[in-house]
Amino acid sequence: MNVATMQDELLSLPAVERAKLIDVLWQSLSGPELPAREAAWAAESERRIDAFEAGQLTARNARDVLEDLKKSLPK
């Protein structure tokens, strides 16, 4: 089976199944450090949520952040 044939079959799967396939493929490419990296990101996310809820961290509207980013890019 070639890539084009597989692609046609895979794209006909429901979105949930395609998302599961993404995870499987990503893990197959990422190596053994992936679980440690994911755990570190999860811990950092929790730390930031806790800081935000305690009033130690502010947040900005995503639309404003993206607009500022667009303005900062070279034209």
PQR file of N, CA, C, O and H, with PARSE charges and radii, in Angstrom:
ATOM      1  N   MET A   1       0.854  -1.180   0.000 -0.4000 1.5000
ATOM      2  CA  MET A   1       0.000   0.000   0.000 -0.0000 2.0000
ATOM      3  C   MET A   1       0.894   1.236   0.000  0.5500 1.7000
ATOM      4  O   MET A   1       1.840   1.313   0.785 -0.5500 1.4000
ATOM      5  N   ASN A   2       0.610   2.195  -0.863 -0.4000 1.5000
ATOM      6  CA  ASN A   2       1.431   3.406  -0.927 -0.0000 2.0000
ATOM      7  C   ASN A   2       0.832   4.510  -0.056  0.5500 1.7000
ATOM      8  O   ASN A   2      -0.282   4.383   0.454 -0.5500 1.4000
ATOM      9  H   ASN A   2      -0.158   2.132  -1.501  0.4000 1.0000
ATOM     10  N   VAL A   3       1.586   5.584   0.103 -0.4000 1.5000
ATOM     11  CA  VAL A   3       1.180   6.676   0.983 -0.0000 2.0000
ATOM     12  C   VAL A   3      -0.120   7.321   0.510  0.5500 1.7000
ATOM     13  O   VAL A   3      -0.982   7.636   1.331 -0.5500 1.4000
ATOM     14  H   VAL A   3       2.491   5.687  -0.311  0.4000 1.0000
ATOM     15  N   ALA A   4      -0.275   7.522  -0.787 -0.4000 1.5000
ATOM     16  CA  ALA A   4      -1.492   8.151  -1.303 -0.0000 2.0000
ATOM     17  C   ALA A   4      -2.726   7.325  -0.968  0.5500 1.7000
ATOM     18  O   ALA A   4      -3.756   7.877  -0.580 -0.5500 1.4000
ATOM     19  H   ALA A   4       0.426   7.266  -1.454  0.4000 1.0000
ATOM     20  N   THR A   5      -2.630   6.014  -1.115 -0.4000 1.5000
ATOM     21  CA  THR A   5      -3.752   5.129  -0.791 -0.0000 2.0000
ATOM     22  C   THR A   5      -4.061   5.181   0.699  0.5500 1.7000
ATOM     23  O   THR A   5      -5.223   5.271   1.094 -0.5500 1.4000
ATOM     24  H   THR A   5      -1.794   5.566  -1.430  0.4000 1.0000
ATOM     25  N   MET A   6      -3.011   5.122   1.529 -0.4000 1.5000
ATOM     26  CA  MET A   6      -3.208   5.206   2.979 -0.0000 2.0000
ATOM     27  C   MET A   6      -3.825   6.548   3.351  0.5500 1.7000
ATOM     28  O   MET A   6      -4.719   6.613   4.195 -0.5500 1.4000
ATOM     29  H   MET A   6      -2.067   5.048   1.207  0.4000 1.0000
ATOM     30  N   GLN A   7      -3.350   7.610   2.725 -0.4000 1.5000
ATOM     31  CA  GLN A   7      -3.872   8.942   3.016 -0.0000 2.0000
ATOM     32  C   GLN A   7      -5.372   9.009   2.744  0.5500 1.7000
ATOM     33  O   GLN A   7      -6.131   9.529   3.562 -0.5500 1.4000
ATOM     34  H   GLN A   7      -2.623   7.557   2.040  0.4000 1.0000
ATOM     35  N   ASP A   8      -5.794   8.488   1.606 -0.4000 1.5000
ATOM     36  CA  ASP A   8      -7.220   8.486   1.278 -0.0000 2.0000
ATOM     37  C   ASP A   8      -8.029   7.731   2.320  0.5500 1.7000
ATOM     38  O   ASP A   8      -9.094   8.187   2.737 -0.5500 1.4000
ATOM     39  H   ASP A   8      -5.178   8.065   0.941  0.4000 1.0000
ATOM     40  N   GLU A   9      -7.525   6.576   2.740 -0.4000 1.5000
ATOM     41  CA  GLU A   9      -8.231   5.787   3.753 -0.0000 2.0000
ATOM     42  C   GLU A   9      -8.265   6.507   5.096  0.5500 1.7000
ATOM     43  O   GLU A   9      -9.302   6.572   5.756 -0.5500 1.4000
ATOM     44  H   GLU A   9      -6.661   6.205   2.401  0.4000 1.0000
ATOM     45  N   LEU A  10      -7.116   7.043   5.487 -0.4000 1.5000
ATOM     46  CA  LEU A  10      -7.027   7.692   6.789 -0.0000 2.0000
ATOM     47  C   LEU A  10      -7.896   8.936   6.867  0.5500 1.7000
ATOM     48  O   LEU A  10      -8.507   9.199   7.902 -0.5500 1.4000
ATOM     49  H   LEU A  10      -6.274   6.990   4.951  0.4000 1.0000
ATOM     50  N   LEU A  11      -7.957   9.698   5.794 -0.4000 1.5000
ATOM     51  CA  LEU A  11      -8.775  10.901   5.801 -0.0000 2.0000
ATOM     52  C   LEU A  11     -10.266  10.598   5.817  0.5500 1.7000
ATOM     53  O   LEU A  11     -11.078  11.478   6.103 -0.5500 1.4000
ATOM     54  H   LEU A  11      -7.460   9.484   4.953  0.4000 1.0000
ATOM     55  N   SER A  12     -10.622   9.373   5.515 -0.4000 1.5000
ATOM     56  CA  SER A  12     -12.038   8.997   5.574 -0.0000 2.0000
ATOM     57  C   SER A  12     -12.458   8.576   6.983  0.5500 1.7000
ATOM     58  O   SER A  12     -13.644   8.372   7.239 -0.5500 1.4000
ATOM     59  H   SER A  12      -9.962   8.658   5.283  0.4000 1.0000
ATOM     60  N   LEU A  13     -11.495   8.445   7.895 -0.4000 1.5000
ATOM     61  CA  LEU A  13     -11.812   8.094   9.279 -0.0000 2.0000
ATOM     62  C   LEU A  13     -12.477   9.269   9.993  0.5500 1.7000
ATOM     63  O   LEU A  13     -12.284  10.424   9.613 -0.5500 1.4000
ATOM     64  H   LEU A  13     -10.531   8.611   7.687  0.4000 1.0000
ATOM     65  N   PRO A  14     -13.270   8.966  11.038 -0.5600 1.5000
ATOM     66  CA  PRO A  14     -13.834  10.052  11.845  0.2800 2.0000
ATOM     67  C   PRO A  14     -12.709  10.851  12.517  0.5500 1.7000
ATOM     68  O   PRO A  14     -11.614  10.332  12.734 -0.5500 1.4000
ATOM     69  N   ALA A  15     -12.986  12.099  12.839 -0.4000 1.5000
ATOM     70  CA  ALA A  15     -11.979  12.997  13.418 -0.0000 2.0000
ATOM     71  C   ALA A  15     -11.345  12.421  14.687  0.5500 1.7000
ATOM     72  O   ALA A  15     -10.140  12.563  14.893 -0.5500 1.4000
ATOM     73  H   ALA A  15     -13.876  12.521  12.662  0.4000 1.0000
ATOM     74  N   VAL A  16     -12.126  11.789  15.517 -0.4000 1.5000
ATOM     75  CA  VAL A  16     -11.592  11.230  16.769 -0.0000 2.0000
ATOM     76  C   VAL A  16     -10.549  10.159  16.471  0.5500 1.7000
ATOM     77  O   VAL A  16      -9.509  10.095  17.127 -0.5500 1.4000
ATOM     78  H   VAL A  16     -13.105  11.674  15.350  0.4000 1.0000
ATOM     79  N   GLU A  17     -10.830   9.329  15.491 -0.4000 1.5000
ATOM     80  CA  GLU A  17      -9.884   8.276  15.120 -0.0000 2.0000
ATOM     81  C   GLU A  17      -8.614   8.863  14.511  0.5500 1.7000
ATOM     82  O   GLU A  17      -7.516   8.372  14.773 -0.5500 1.4000
ATOM     83  H   GLU A  17     -11.675   9.381  14.959  0.4000 1.0000
ATOM     84  N   ARG A  18      -8.758   9.907  13.703 -0.4000 1.5000
ATOM     85  CA  ARG A  18      -7.574  10.564  13.132 -0.0000 2.0000
ATOM     86  C   ARG A  18      -6.732  11.192  14.228  0.5500 1.7000
ATOM     87  O   ARG A  18      -5.504  11.153  14.163 -0.5500 1.4000
ATOM     88  H   ARG A  18      -9.650  10.305  13.491  0.4000 1.0000
ATOM     89  N   ALA A  19      -7.383  11.777  15.244 -0.4000 1.5000
ATOM     90  CA  ALA A  19      -6.642  12.365  16.362 -0.0000 2.0000
ATOM     91  C   ALA A  19      -5.868  11.294  17.131  0.5500 1.7000
ATOM     92  O   ALA A  19      -4.730  11.526  17.539 -0.5500 1.4000
ATOM     93  H   ALA A  19      -8.381  11.808  15.296  0.4000 1.0000
ATOM     94  N   LYS A  20      -6.469  10.140  17.327 -0.4000 1.5000
ATOM     95  CA  LYS A  20      -5.766   9.036  17.995 -0.0000 2.0000
ATOM     96  C   LYS A  20      -4.546   8.609  17.180  0.5500 1.7000
ATOM     97  O   LYS A  20      -3.486   8.318  17.733 -0.5500 1.4000
ATOM     98  H   LYS A  20      -7.394   9.951  16.995  0.4000 1.0000
ATOM     99  N   LEU A  21      -4.711   8.576  15.877 -0.4000 1.5000
ATOM    100  CA  LEU A  21      -3.614   8.198  14.993 -0.0000 2.0000
ATOM    101  C   LEU A  21      -2.473   9.216  15.083  0.5500 1.7000
ATOM    102  O   LEU A  21      -1.302   8.839  15.062 -0.5500 1.4000
ATOM    103  H   LEU A  21      -5.573   8.812  15.427  0.4000 1.0000
ATOM    104  N   ILE A  22      -2.810  10.486  15.183 -0.4000 1.5000
ATOM    105  CA  ILE A  22      -1.777  11.517  15.356 -0.0000 2.0000
ATOM    106  C   ILE A  22      -0.953  11.221  16.594  0.5500 1.7000
ATOM    107  O   ILE A  22       0.276  11.287  16.552 -0.5500 1.4000
ATOM    108  H   ILE A  22      -3.761  10.793  15.200  0.4000 1.0000
ATOM    109  N   ASP A  23      -1.617  10.895  17.700 -0.4000 1.5000
ATOM    110  CA  ASP A  23      -0.898  10.575  18.938 -0.0000 2.0000
ATOM    111  C   ASP A  23       0.024   9.377  18.762  0.5500 1.7000
ATOM    112  O   ASP A  23       1.169   9.397  19.214 -0.5500 1.4000
ATOM    113  H   ASP A  23      -2.615  10.842  17.735  0.4000 1.0000
ATOM    114  N   VAL A  24      -0.471   8.344  18.109 -0.4000 1.5000
ATOM    115  CA  VAL A  24       0.339   7.140  17.891 -0.0000 2.0000
ATOM    116  C   VAL A  24       1.573   7.459  17.059  0.5500 1.7000
ATOM    117  O   VAL A  24       2.683   7.046  17.395 -0.5500 1.4000
ATOM    118  H   VAL A  24      -1.401   8.328  17.742  0.4000 1.0000
ATOM    119  N   LEU A  25       1.372   8.196  15.973 -0.4000 1.5000
ATOM    120  CA  LEU A  25       2.496   8.545  15.099 -0.0000 2.0000
ATOM    121  C   LEU A  25       3.485   9.472  15.811  0.5500 1.7000
ATOM    122  O   LEU A  25       4.698   9.295  15.697 -0.5500 1.4000
ATOM    123  H   LEU A  25       0.470   8.532  15.700  0.4000 1.0000
ATOM    124  N   TRP A  26       2.966  10.457  16.543 -0.4000 1.5000
ATOM    125  CA  TRP A  26       3.842  11.392  17.254 -0.0000 2.0000
ATOM    126  C   TRP A  26       4.709  10.641  18.271  0.5500 1.7000
ATOM    127  O   TRP A  26       5.913  10.877  18.363 -0.5500 1.4000
ATOM    128  H   TRP A  26       1.980  10.601  16.636  0.4000 1.0000
ATOM    129  N   GLN A  27       4.090   9.740  19.030 -0.4000 1.5000
ATOM    130  CA  GLN A  27       4.846   8.982  20.017 -0.0000 2.0000
ATOM    131  C   GLN A  27       5.889   8.091  19.353  0.5500 1.7000
ATOM    132  O   GLN A  27       6.959   7.861  19.916 -0.5500 1.4000
ATOM    133  H   GLN A  27       3.111   9.548  18.955  0.4000 1.0000
ATOM    134  N   SER A  28       5.583   7.594  18.169 -0.4000 1.5000
ATOM    135  CA  SER A  28       6.546   6.732  17.487 -0.0000 2.0000
ATOM    136  C   SER A  28       7.763   7.516  17.003  0.5500 1.7000
ATOM    137  O   SER A  28       8.828   6.934  16.793 -0.5500 1.4000
ATOM    138  H   SER A  28       4.714   7.781  17.712  0.4000 1.0000
ATOM    139  N   LEU A  29       7.619   8.824  16.826 -0.4000 1.5000
ATOM    140  CA  LEU A  29       8.712   9.661  16.355 -0.0000 2.0000
ATOM    141  C   LEU A  29       9.453  10.378  17.480  0.5500 1.7000
ATOM    142  O   LEU A  29      10.568  10.859  17.277 -0.5500 1.4000
ATOM    143  H   LEU A  29       6.754   9.296  16.998  0.4000 1.0000
ATOM    144  N   SER A  30       8.856  10.452  18.642 -0.4000 1.5000
ATOM    145  CA  SER A  30       9.356  11.323  19.693 -0.0000 2.0000
ATOM    146  C   SER A  30      10.385  10.706  20.621  0.5500 1.7000
ATOM    147  O   SER A  30      11.112  11.437  21.292 -0.5500 1.4000
ATOM    148  H   SER A  30       7.951  10.061  18.807  0.4000 1.0000
ATOM    149  N   GLY A  31      10.468   9.423  20.680 -0.4000 1.5000
ATOM    150  CA  GLY A  31      11.468   8.798  21.534 -0.0000 2.0000
ATOM    151  C   GLY A  31      11.051   8.706  22.987  0.5500 1.7000
ATOM    152  O   GLY A  31       9.959   9.136  23.359 -0.5500 1.4000
ATOM    153  H   GLY A  31       9.876   8.829  20.135  0.4000 1.0000
ATOM    154  N   PRO A  32      11.926   8.142  23.807 -0.5600 1.5000
ATOM    155  CA  PRO A  32      11.582   7.848  25.203  0.2800 2.0000
ATOM    156  C   PRO A  32      11.474   9.087  26.093  0.5500 1.7000
ATOM    157  O   PRO A  32      10.940   8.993  27.198 -0.5500 1.4000
ATOM    158  N   GLU A  33      11.964  10.241  25.646 -0.4000 1.5000
ATOM    159  CA  GLU A  33      11.894  11.440  26.485 -0.0000 2.0000
ATOM    160  C   GLU A  33      10.512  12.078  26.492  0.5500 1.7000
ATOM    161  O   GLU A  33      10.263  12.966  27.307 -0.5500 1.4000
ATOM    162  H   GLU A  33      12.398  10.318  24.749  0.4000 1.0000
ATOM    163  N   LEU A  34       9.612  11.663  25.620 -0.4000 1.5000
ATOM    164  CA  LEU A  34       8.290  12.278  25.512 -0.0000 2.0000
ATOM    165  C   LEU A  34       7.509  12.252  26.829  0.5500 1.7000
ATOM    166  O   LEU A  34       7.000  13.300  27.225 -0.5500 1.4000
ATOM    167  H   LEU A  34       9.814  10.942  24.958  0.4000 1.0000
ATOM    168  N   PRO A  35       7.384  11.125  27.528 -0.5600 1.5000
ATOM    169  CA  PRO A  35       6.611  11.150  28.774  0.2800 2.0000
ATOM    170  C   PRO A  35       7.161  12.141  29.804  0.5500 1.7000
ATOM    171  O   PRO A  35       6.388  12.812  30.489 -0.5500 1.4000
ATOM    172  N   ALA A  36       8.474  12.238  29.918 -0.4000 1.5000
ATOM    173  CA  ALA A  36       9.057  13.191  30.866 -0.0000 2.0000
ATOM    174  C   ALA A  36       8.753  14.621  30.446  0.5500 1.7000
ATOM    175  O   ALA A  36       8.448  15.465  31.289 -0.5500 1.4000
ATOM    176  H   ALA A  36       9.102  11.693  29.362  0.4000 1.0000
ATOM    177  N   ARG A  37       8.835  14.899  29.147 -0.4000 1.5000
ATOM    178  CA  ARG A  37       8.548  16.245  28.651 -0.0000 2.0000
ATOM    179  C   ARG A  37       7.079  16.593  28.868  0.5500 1.7000
ATOM    180  O   ARG A  37       6.760  17.715  29.261 -0.5500 1.4000
ATOM    181  H   ARG A  37       9.083  14.213  28.462  0.4000 1.0000
ATOM    182  N   GLU A  38       6.185  15.641  28.614 -0.4000 1.5000
ATOM    183  CA  GLU A  38       4.759  15.894  28.830 -0.0000 2.0000
ATOM    184  C   GLU A  38       4.458  16.113  30.308  0.5500 1.7000
ATOM    185  O   GLU A  38       3.638  16.963  30.654 -0.5500 1.4000
ATOM    186  H   GLU A  38       6.444  14.730  28.295  0.4000 1.0000
ATOM    187  N   ALA A  39       5.113  15.354  31.177 -0.4000 1.5000
ATOM    188  CA  ALA A  39       4.914  15.520  32.616 -0.0000 2.0000
ATOM    189  C   ALA A  39       5.406  16.896  33.068  0.5500 1.7000
ATOM    190  O   ALA A  39       4.768  17.541  33.899 -0.5500 1.4000
ATOM    191  H   ALA A  39       5.779  14.663  30.896  0.4000 1.0000
ATOM    192  N   ALA A  40       6.535  17.343  32.524 -0.4000 1.5000
ATOM    193  CA  ALA A  40       7.061  18.661  32.884 -0.0000 2.0000
ATOM    194  C   ALA A  40       6.100  19.763  32.434  0.5500 1.7000
ATOM    195  O   ALA A  40       5.865  20.716  33.176 -0.5500 1.4000
ATOM    196  H   ALA A  40       7.054  16.819  31.849  0.4000 1.0000
ATOM    197  N   TRP A  41       5.543  19.641  31.227 -0.4000 1.5000
ATOM    198  CA  TRP A  41       4.588  20.638  30.750 -0.0000 2.0000
ATOM    199  C   TRP A  41       3.313  20.621  31.586  0.5500 1.7000
ATOM    200  O   TRP A  41       2.749  21.677  31.873 -0.5500 1.4000
ATOM    201  H   TRP A  41       5.734  18.866  30.624  0.4000 1.0000
ATOM    202  N   ALA A  42       2.857  19.442  31.977 -0.4000 1.5000
ATOM    203  CA  ALA A  42       1.656  19.347  32.818 -0.0000 2.0000
ATOM    204  C   ALA A  42       1.894  20.028  34.162  0.5500 1.7000
ATOM    205  O   ALA A  42       1.031  20.756  34.652 -0.5500 1.4000
ATOM    206  H   ALA A  42       3.315  18.584  31.744  0.4000 1.0000
ATOM    207  N   ALA A  43       3.063  19.791  34.757 -0.4000 1.5000
ATOM    208  CA  ALA A  43       3.393  20.420  36.042 -0.0000 2.0000
ATOM    209  C   ALA A  43       3.470  21.938  35.893  0.5500 1.7000
ATOM    210  O   ALA A  43       2.983  22.674  36.751 -0.5500 1.4000
ATOM    211  H   ALA A  43       3.763  19.200  34.359  0.4000 1.0000
ATOM    212  N   GLU A  44       4.082  22.406  34.805 -0.4000 1.5000
ATOM    213  CA  GLU A  44       4.178  23.854  34.567 -0.0000 2.0000
ATOM    214  C   GLU A  44       2.794  24.460  34.362  0.5500 1.7000
ATOM    215  O   GLU A  44       2.513  25.551  34.857 -0.5500 1.4000
ATOM    216  H   GLU A  44       4.478  21.808  34.107  0.4000 1.0000
ATOM    217  N   SER A  45       1.940  23.764  33.642 -0.4000 1.5000
ATOM    218  CA  SER A  45       0.576  24.249  33.429 -0.0000 2.0000
ATOM    219  C   SER A  45      -0.156  24.388  34.756  0.5500 1.7000
ATOM    220  O   SER A  45      -0.819  25.395  35.003 -0.5500 1.4000
ATOM    221  H   SER A  45       2.169  22.878  33.239  0.4000 1.0000
ATOM    222  N   GLU A  46      -0.034  23.380  35.607 -0.4000 1.5000
ATOM    223  CA  GLU A  46      -0.677  23.428  36.925 -0.0000 2.0000
ATOM    224  C   GLU A  46      -0.124  24.575  37.761  0.5500 1.7000
ATOM    225  O   GLU A  46      -0.870  25.259  38.460 -0.5500 1.4000
ATOM    226  H   GLU A  46       0.505  22.562  35.407  0.4000 1.0000
ATOM    227  N   ARG A  47       1.195  24.783  37.685 -0.4000 1.5000
ATOM    228  CA  ARG A  47       1.822  25.870  38.445 -0.0000 2.0000
ATOM    229  C   ARG A  47       1.265  27.217  37.985  0.5500 1.7000
ATOM    230  O   ARG A  47       0.974  28.086  38.807 -0.5500 1.4000
ATOM    231  H   ARG A  47       1.802  24.227  37.117  0.4000 1.0000
ATOM    232  N   ARG A  48       1.121  27.386  36.686 -0.4000 1.5000
ATOM    233  CA  ARG A  48       0.598  28.646  36.163 -0.0000 2.0000
ATOM    234  C   ARG A  48      -0.867  28.851  36.516  0.5500 1.7000
ATOM    235  O   ARG A  48      -1.274  29.963  36.851 -0.5500 1.4000
ATOM    236  H   ARG A  48       1.357  26.681  36.018  0.4000 1.0000
ATOM    237  N   ILE A  49      -1.657  27.796  36.444 -0.4000 1.5000
ATOM    238  CA  ILE A  49      -3.069  27.891  36.829 -0.0000 2.0000
ATOM    239  C   ILE A  49      -3.178  28.290  38.293  0.5500 1.7000
ATOM    240  O   ILE A  49      -3.958  29.176  38.643 -0.5500 1.4000
ATOM    241  H   ILE A  49      -1.326  26.892  36.172  0.4000 1.0000
ATOM    242  N   ASP A  50      -2.400  27.639  39.145 -0.4000 1.5000
ATOM    243  CA  ASP A  50      -2.415  27.968  40.576 -0.0000 2.0000
ATOM    244  C   ASP A  50      -2.016  29.415  40.804  0.5500 1.7000
ATOM    245  O   ASP A  50      -2.645  30.107  41.604 -0.5500 1.4000
ATOM    246  H   ASP A  50      -1.766  26.919  38.861  0.4000 1.0000
ATOM    247  N   ALA A  51      -0.980  29.887  40.114 -0.4000 1.5000
ATOM    248  CA  ALA A  51      -0.526  31.268  40.260 -0.0000 2.0000
ATOM    249  C   ALA A  51      -1.600  32.246  39.784  0.5500 1.7000
ATOM    250  O   ALA A  51      -1.816  33.281  40.414 -0.5500 1.4000
ATOM    251  H   ALA A  51      -0.469  29.325  39.464  0.4000 1.0000
ATOM    252  N   PHE A  52      -2.263  31.930  38.691 -0.4000 1.5000
ATOM    253  CA  PHE A  52      -3.331  32.793  38.184 -0.0000 2.0000
ATOM    254  C   PHE A  52      -4.479  32.864  39.176  0.5500 1.7000
ATOM    255  O   PHE A  52      -4.984  33.945  39.477 -0.5500 1.4000
ATOM    256  H   PHE A  52      -2.088  31.089  38.180  0.4000 1.0000
ATOM    257  N   GLU A  53      -4.889  31.712  39.681 -0.4000 1.5000
ATOM    258  CA  GLU A  53      -6.003  31.671  40.631 -0.0000 2.0000
ATOM    259  C   GLU A  53      -5.663  32.372  41.945  0.5500 1.7000
ATOM    260  O   GLU A  53      -6.555  32.875  42.628 -0.5500 1.4000
ATOM    261  H   GLU A  53      -4.480  30.834  39.436  0.4000 1.0000
ATOM    262  N   ALA A  54      -4.382  32.407  42.300 -0.4000 1.5000
ATOM    263  CA  ALA A  54      -3.952  33.083  43.525 -0.0000 2.0000
ATOM    264  C   ALA A  54      -3.708  34.575  43.291  0.5500 1.7000
ATOM    265  O   ALA A  54      -3.335  35.293  44.219 -0.5500 1.4000
ATOM    266  H   ALA A  54      -3.658  31.999  41.745  0.4000 1.0000
ATOM    267  N   GLY A  55      -3.915  35.048  42.055 -0.4000 1.5000
ATOM    268  CA  GLY A  55      -3.714  36.448  41.753 -0.0000 2.0000
ATOM    269  C   GLY A  55      -2.255  36.839  41.568  0.5500 1.7000
ATOM    270  O   GLY A  55      -1.928  38.026  41.582 -0.5500 1.4000
ATOM    271  H   GLY A  55      -4.218  34.465  41.301  0.4000 1.0000
ATOM    272  N   GLN A  56      -1.378  35.863  41.396 -0.4000 1.5000
ATOM    273  CA  GLN A  56       0.053  36.121  41.239 -0.0000 2.0000
ATOM    274  C   GLN A  56       0.465  36.214  39.768  0.5500 1.7000
ATOM    275  O   GLN A  56       1.616  36.517  39.454 -0.5500 1.4000
ATOM    276  H   GLN A  56      -1.644  34.899  41.384  0.4000 1.0000
ATOM    277  N   LEU A  57      -0.472  35.955  38.888 -0.4000 1.5000
ATOM    278  CA  LEU A  57      -0.184  35.942  37.457 -0.0000 2.0000
ATOM    279  C   LEU A  57      -1.374  36.551  36.737  0.5500 1.7000
ATOM    280  O   LEU A  57      -2.522  36.200  37.010 -0.5500 1.4000
ATOM    281  H   LEU A  57      -1.407  35.709  39.143  0.4000 1.0000
ATOM    282  N   THR A  58      -1.099  37.456  35.824 -0.4000 1.5000
ATOM    283  CA  THR A  58      -2.186  38.059  35.062 -0.0000 2.0000
ATOM    284  C   THR A  58      -2.332  37.339  33.724  0.5500 1.7000
ATOM    285  O   THR A  58      -1.463  36.574  33.305 -0.5500 1.4000
ATOM    286  H   THR A  58      -0.167  37.741  35.602  0.4000 1.0000
ATOM    287  N   ALA A  59      -3.442  37.605  33.080 -0.4000 1.5000
ATOM    288  CA  ALA A  59      -3.701  36.988  31.776 -0.0000 2.0000
ATOM    289  C   ALA A  59      -4.155  38.071  30.811  0.5500 1.7000
ATOM    290  O   ALA A  59      -4.654  39.121  31.216 -0.5500 1.4000
ATOM    291  H   ALA A  59      -4.147  38.227  33.420  0.4000 1.0000
ATOM    292  N   ARG A  60      -3.971  37.794  29.528 -0.4000 1.5000
ATOM    293  CA  ARG A  60      -4.432  38.692  28.478 -0.0000 2.0000
ATOM    294  C   ARG A  60      -5.341  37.937  27.534  0.5500 1.7000
ATOM    295  O   ARG A  60      -5.236  36.720  27.384 -0.5500 1.4000
ATOM    296  H   ARG A  60      -3.566  36.941  29.198  0.4000 1.0000
ATOM    297  N   ASN A  61      -6.226  38.671  26.907 -0.4000 1.5000
ATOM    298  CA  ASN A  61      -7.118  38.108  25.916 -0.0000 2.0000
ATOM    299  C   ASN A  61      -6.292  37.595  24.741  0.5500 1.7000
ATOM    300  O   ASN A  61      -5.414  38.306  24.251 -0.5500 1.4000
ATOM    301  H   ASN A  61      -6.311  39.660  27.029  0.4000 1.0000
ATOM    302  N   ALA A  62      -6.559  36.375  24.284 -0.4000 1.5000
ATOM    303  CA  ALA A  62      -5.800  35.773  23.185 -0.0000 2.0000
ATOM    304  C   ALA A  62      -5.860  36.628  21.927  0.5500 1.7000
ATOM    305  O   ALA A  62      -4.868  36.722  21.205 -0.5500 1.4000
ATOM    306  H   ALA A  62      -7.272  35.798  24.682  0.4000 1.0000
ATOM    307  N   ARG A  63      -6.988  37.247  21.652 -0.4000 1.5000
ATOM    308  CA  ARG A  63      -7.121  38.088  20.461 -0.0000 2.0000
ATOM    309  C   ARG A  63      -6.124  39.249  20.519  0.5500 1.7000
ATOM    310  O   ARG A  63      -5.505  39.590  19.512 -0.5500 1.4000
ATOM    311  H   ARG A  63      -7.795  37.170  22.238  0.4000 1.0000
ATOM    312  N   ASP A  64      -5.972  39.857  21.706 -0.4000 1.5000
ATOM    313  CA  ASP A  64      -5.018  40.959  21.864 -0.0000 2.0000
ATOM    314  C   ASP A  64      -3.577  40.482  21.694  0.5500 1.7000
ATOM    315  O   ASP A  64      -2.761  41.162  21.071 -0.5500 1.4000
ATOM    316  H   ASP A  64      -6.475  39.580  22.525  0.4000 1.0000
ATOM    317  N   VAL A  65      -3.273  39.326  22.245 -0.4000 1.5000
ATOM    318  CA  VAL A  65      -1.926  38.772  22.129 -0.0000 2.0000
ATOM    319  C   VAL A  65      -1.592  38.506  20.667  0.5500 1.7000
ATOM    320  O   VAL A  65      -0.507  38.857  20.203 -0.5500 1.4000
ATOM    321  H   VAL A  65      -3.935  38.774  22.752  0.4000 1.0000
ATOM    322  N   LEU A  66      -2.509  37.892  19.945 -0.4000 1.5000
ATOM    323  CA  LEU A  66      -2.266  37.587  18.529 -0.0000 2.0000
ATOM    324  C   LEU A  66      -2.146  38.857  17.693  0.5500 1.7000
ATOM    325  O   LEU A  66      -1.341  38.919  16.764 -0.5500 1.4000
ATOM    326  H   LEU A  66      -3.390  37.606  20.322  0.4000 1.0000
ATOM    327  N   GLU A  67      -2.938  39.856  18.020 -0.4000 1.5000
ATOM    328  CA  GLU A  67      -2.840  41.128  17.294 -0.0000 2.0000
ATOM    329  C   GLU A  67      -1.475  41.769  17.537  0.5500 1.7000
ATOM    330  O   GLU A  67      -0.853  42.271  16.601 -0.5500 1.4000
ATOM    331  H   GLU A  67      -3.592  39.806  18.774  0.4000 1.0000
ATOM    332  N   ASP A  68      -1.005  41.756  18.783 -0.4000 1.5000
ATOM    333  CA  ASP A  68       0.332  42.306  19.081 -0.0000 2.0000
ATOM    334  C   ASP A  68       1.419  41.525  18.344  0.5500 1.7000
ATOM    335  O   ASP A  68       2.387  42.105  17.852 -0.5500 1.4000
ATOM    336  H   ASP A  68      -1.510  41.348  19.544  0.4000 1.0000
ATOM    337  N   LEU A  69       1.251  40.220  18.275 -0.4000 1.5000
ATOM    338  CA  LEU A  69       2.219  39.391  17.564 -0.0000 2.0000
ATOM    339  C   LEU A  69       2.257  39.740  16.084  0.5500 1.7000
ATOM    340  O   LEU A  69       3.335  39.880  15.506 -0.5500 1.4000
ATOM    341  H   LEU A  69       0.464  39.749  18.675  0.4000 1.0000
ATOM    342  N   LYS A  70       1.104  39.879  15.475 -0.4000 1.5000
ATOM    343  CA  LYS A  70       1.032  40.256  14.054 -0.0000 2.0000
ATOM    344  C   LYS A  70       1.736  41.590  13.807  0.5500 1.7000
ATOM    345  O   LYS A  70       2.454  41.745  12.820 -0.5500 1.4000
ATOM    346  H   LYS A  70       0.228  39.765  15.945  0.4000 1.0000
ATOM    347  N   LYS A  71       1.527  42.542  14.703 -0.4000 1.5000
ATOM    348  CA  LYS A  71       2.131  43.871  14.553 -0.0000 2.0000
ATOM    349  C   LYS A  71       3.655  43.792  14.661  0.5500 1.7000
ATOM    350  O   LYS A  71       4.365  44.592  14.051 -0.5500 1.4000
ATOM    351  H   LYS A  71       0.943  42.416  15.505  0.4000 1.0000
ATOM    352  N   SER A  72       4.155  42.828  15.435 -0.4000 1.5000
ATOM    353  CA  SER A  72       5.600  42.742  15.658 -0.0000 2.0000
ATOM    354  C   SER A  72       6.339  42.013  14.535  0.5500 1.7000
ATOM    355  O   SER A  72       7.566  42.086  14.460 -0.5500 1.4000
ATOM    356  H   SER A  72       3.579  42.178  15.930  0.4000 1.0000
ATOM    357  N   LEU A  73       5.619  41.321  13.672 -0.4000 1.5000
ATOM    358  CA  LEU A  73       6.261  40.576  12.586 -0.0000 2.0000
ATOM    359  C   LEU A  73       6.671  41.504  11.448  0.5500 1.7000
ATOM    360  O   LEU A  73       5.984  42.483  11.160 -0.5500 1.4000
ATOM    361  H   LEU A  73       4.623  41.263  13.733  0.4000 1.0000
ATOM    362  N   PRO A  74       7.794  41.192  10.804 -0.5600 1.5000
ATOM    363  CA  PRO A  74       8.194  42.009   9.656  0.2800 2.0000
ATOM    364  C   PRO A  74       7.181  41.895   8.524  0.5500 1.7000
ATOM    365  O   PRO A  74       6.540  40.861   8.334 -0.5500 1.4000
ATOM    366  N   LYS A  75       7.062  42.972   7.793 -0.4000 1.5000
ATOM    367  CA  LYS A  75       6.064  42.978   6.697 -0.0000 2.0000
ATOM    368  C   LYS A  75       6.669  42.671   5.366  0.5500 1.7000
ATOM    369  O   LYS A  75       5.962  42.640   4.359 -0.5500 1.4000
ATOM    370  H   LYS A  75       7.583  43.812   7.947  0.4000 1.0000
TER
END
